[in-house]
């Protein structure tokens, strides 16, 4: 909780100082992806994501769900498809004006609107049906976009997939996040 409060304080300082939005690098086995995050639009979601990044949680996780023409999802499983333990779910911030357009990153969740924790997805196409208010009245909270490596994301989206146990659309070749880190912004 102290770390989360510290992140909120840091985000507040960034916002008031007029500094650049936080950026996160995902170094994957398919290449490098850089994300720009929007703490002014989704403060709780960005703080949550940054806490997972800073703690090393995403290191060694895989993109476990890949649907060409839709999205690529990661942030919850290791290469053996073991689900990682998460912190408590966060509030759904989908009502922030951001859209699930190609290249945007959003929080994955169950059917419960406030169930997002660590899993995220990157939209391969414009997915208006996921915007607030979606079919369930909530939508999926966008909190940033890909600024570098969209070609890597698209390449992941084209990989052959298979079923692993109860999991569908798992890439046949593991796409591992070797390291996730916050980049210095100026």
N, C-alpha and C positions, 0 to 999 in steps of 0.2 A: 504494500500500500504506500509506503514511504517513497519507493521508486516511482510509482504512478503519480504521486503528488509532485515529485521533483520534475517529472516529465511535463506535467501541466504547467508548472512554473516556468520551465524552459520554453515551452511553446508560447506562453504569454509574453516572455521577454522577446522571443523572435518576432512575434506579431507586432509588438509595440515598437520595436527597434526598426521595423521596416526591412528586416533582413529577408534573404531569399527563403522560399519554402524548403523544408527538409527534403533531402534526397536520400534514397536507399539504393544500394547496389545488390543485386542478386547474381552471384557468380555461379552459374549452372554448368552442368556437363554438356549443354548445348550452346553455351555462350553467355555473354554478359547482358543483363537487363538493368536499366537504371529507371527508377521511379521518382517522380516528383509528387510530394504529398501536400494536401490542402488542410492544414490545421484550422484555418479560418472558417471552413465549411463543415468540417467533421472533426472537431477537437478531440472528442472521446475516442473515436475510431483511430485517428492518427496516433494519439498517445498510446493506445493499446498496441497497435502495430509496432511502433517504435520500441516499446518495452519488450516485445517478443524478439525483435531484431537485436536489440542491445544485450539481451540475455543469452544470445546464441541459440535460441530455441529453433530457429529455422534451419540452422546448419545441419546437413544430413537428411533433411526432409525431401520428399519427392513431389513432383507434379503428378498427382494420383488419378486425376480425372481430366481427360482431354476429349473434347468434342469439336471436331472440325466444323467450321461455320457457326460456332457458338462461343466457346470459351475454354480456357485452360485453368485448372484449379490445383492449388497446393496448400501447404502449411499445416498439415495435420497428421501425416503418416511418414514412417521411415521406409527404406527400400524393401523391407520384408512385409510391408503393409500393416505394421503394428501402429495402432493409433496412439499418438502422444497425449500425455496428460496436459490439460489446459488450465488456465485461470478461469475465473467466473466469466460468464457471458457479459456482453456490453449492450448498452441501449442502441437501438436501431436509429441511425442518423440519416436515413435515406431521404428525408424531407429537407434536403439542403440545396436543391436546385441543380445539383450535378447529375449528369445523365450517364447511363450505361452505354457509352459509345465505344467504337473500336479503339483499343489501346488504353481504356480506363481500367483501374483496379478497384474492386469492390469486395466487401465482406461476404463470404459464404455463410449460410445459416440453414437451420432446419425450417420446418413449416412454422415454428414459433417465431414471431417477429423479432424478439429480443434475445436470440440464441447464438449470435455470432461470437466467436472467441478468437481462434488463431487462424482458421482457414480463410483464404482469399481466392479470388479468381480474377483473371485478366480477360476482358472481352475481346474476342477476335473480330467481331462485327458489331454494328449498332444493335443493341438488344433493348428496344423501347419497352418491351413487356416486363422488364425487370425494374423499370423506373418507378419512383413514387408517383401516384399510388398504383401498385401493381394489382394483379388479380386478387391478392389477399388484403389489399388496402394499405400495404406497407412499402414494398419494394426492397431493393438491395442497395445498401449504402456505398456509394462511390466515394472514395477518399483520395484519389490521386490518378496519375496517368503515367504511361511509359514515355520517357523522353529519349531513351537510347535503347536499342535492342529490340525494337518491334519486329524486326526480321527474325530474331531468335524466337520470340513468342509465336510468330506465325509458323516457323519451322516445327516447334513443339506441337502446334495444332494439327500438323499434317502427319505426325507419326502414326504408325500402325498401333492399334489398341487391341486389348484382350480382356477377358474377365478373369479376375483373381478372387476366388471364393465368392463372397457376396458383392464384391466391388466390380463395377462395370466401367468400361472405357479407360482402363489402366494402360498407359503406354507399354508396348511390348519391350521396349528398351527403357530402363530407368532414366528419368530426367531428375538428377539430384541437384539440390541447392547445396553447393559445396560450402558457400559462405554467404551470409547476408550481413551487410554492414551499413551504418549511416555514413554518408559522405560529408566531408566538410563543405559548407556553403559560405560564400562571401557576399 
